C-alpha cells in the first residue's frame, strides 16, 4: 500500500513544478522583435532615407546634361553595327552554335565613339548572354526579346549612362 501511495505522489509532484519556464524565451522574442524592428526603422533607416531625398521646395529633374548625354535635337537616330558574335549553344557538347548579329540604335551624337571605347567589354557581355542559353531557350517564342533586353541593360550598365535605346537582333542557330 505504501508503494501505491508513492506511485500516485510522483506524477503529482512533476505536475506541480510547471512547464511554463520554457515558454519565457519564446514570449520575449514574440514581444521584443516588433519593438526592436520599429526602433531600428525609426532611428536608423528613416534618417538615412530622409538624408538622400531632396529638400521639399527643391525640384530635381534629371536632364540630359546631368547624364552627360549629347542628344541630337533634330531627331536623327544613330546606329552602331557590331560584328557577328558566335557562341556555342549551352548543353549541346559544342556541336551547335549560335550567331548573333545586332545593331545598337540611339539619339546620342557620340554613339560610335562610346561604343568603340568599350567595345571589348560590350562584345564579352554579348558573348556571355548569347552563350548562356540552351537550345530549349532559343526555341521559346519570347527569347529574342529577353536577349534584346539583357543586351540593352548590360550595354547601358557598361557604358555608365542610358545611351542604348534599341537593339535590332538576329539569332541564327547552326
N, C-alpha and C positions, 0 to 999 in steps of 0.2 A: 504494500500500500504506500510506503514511503517512496518507492520508485515511481509510482504513478503520479504522486504529488510533485516530484522533482521534474518529471517529464512535462507536466502541464505548466509549470512555472517557467521553463526555459523559453517557450515561444512568447510568453507574455513579456518577458524582460527585453527581448530583442525588439518587440513592437513598441515598447515604451521609449527606446533610445531615439526613435525618429529617424527618418531618412532624408530630411529636408536640407541637410548641410551640403549635399552635392548639388543642390539647385541654386545655391547662393551665387557662385560664379556665373552661371547662365543668366540669372536675373540681372546681375550687374552689367553684363555685356549687353543685354537687351535694353536696359535703361540708359547706359552711358554712351553707346555708339551713336545714337541720333544727336545727343548733346555735343559730342566731340565733333561730329560731322558738321553741324551747324556752326560751331565756333571756328573750325578751320575755314569754312567757306567765308564767313563774315569777316574774320580778321586777317586771313591770308590771301585768299583768291580774289575776293571782291576788290580790295585796294589795288592789286596788280592789274585787274581788268580796267578799273577806272583810270589808272595811270596811262594806259595805252589809248584810250578814247580821246578824241579832240575836245576842246572846250565847247560849251553849248552855243555860244554866239559865233563860233568859228566854222566856216564852211571849208571842206577839204575835198573838192572834186579832183579826181585823177585825170590828168590830161596827157596828151602825147609827149609834151615837153618833160613831164615828170618821169616818164619812162625812157627818155632819150630816143624816141622813135621819130624818124623822118618820114612823115606821111605826105603823100602826094595829094594836093588839093584838086587836081584835075580829074581824079577818079581812075587814073590808069592803074592797071594791075600788072605787077611784075612777076616773073616766074624764074625758077631755077630748076633745071633738069639734072637729076642725079644719074650717074652711070648705073647700069643694072646691078642689083645686089643678088648674088647667088648663094643659097644656103641649103644644107641638107635638111630633108624633112625628118623631124624627130620621130624615132621609133621605126624607121624603115631600114635600119642597118646600113645606112649610107648608099642605098640602091636607088633612091629617088631624091630629086632636088627641086627646089622652087626658085624661080627667077622673079624678082620684084622690080618693076620699072615704075618710078614715081617722079612726079614733078610737084614742086612746092610753089604755092601762089601767095602773094602778099601785096599790100599797097605801100609797103616800105620802099623808099627810093634806094636804100643801101642793101637790098636783099642779097644781091650777088656777093658783095664783099663780106657780109655777115656769114653767109653760108660757106664761103671759101676759107674764112678764118677758123672755122670749127669743123671743117669737112671730115677729118679723121674720126672725131668723136661722133658726128652725125651718122656716118656710114657704119660705125661699130654698133650704134644704137639700132639702126635699121636691120643690121645683120642679126642682132640678138632677138629682136621682135619677130622677124620672119623665120628664124631658125628654131624658135621655141614652140612651134606649132606642129601638131601631129597631122597625119592625113585626114583623120576624122574631123579635126578642127577646120581644115581647109574645105571640107565638104559642106560645112554648115552655111546656111544662106547669109547670115549676118556677119560672117567672119571678115569680109572685106571692110566693112565699116568699123569693126573693132580694131583691125590692124591700122586703118587710117587714123583713128582717134588716138591710138597708142603712139604712133609716129608723131602726130601733131603735138601732143602733150610733151613727149620726150624731147622733140626738137626745140620747143619753146623753153623747156627747162634748161637744156644745154646752152642755148643762146643767152638765156638770162632775162629775156623780155618777150612779150607776146608778138612775135614777128610773123610766124606761120599762121595764115588764115585758112588755107585749104590745101588739100593734097589730092592730086589725081593719081590713082594707083592701079596698076595692072599686075596680077599674080598669075604666073604660068607654072604649072607643076608638070615635071617630066620624069 
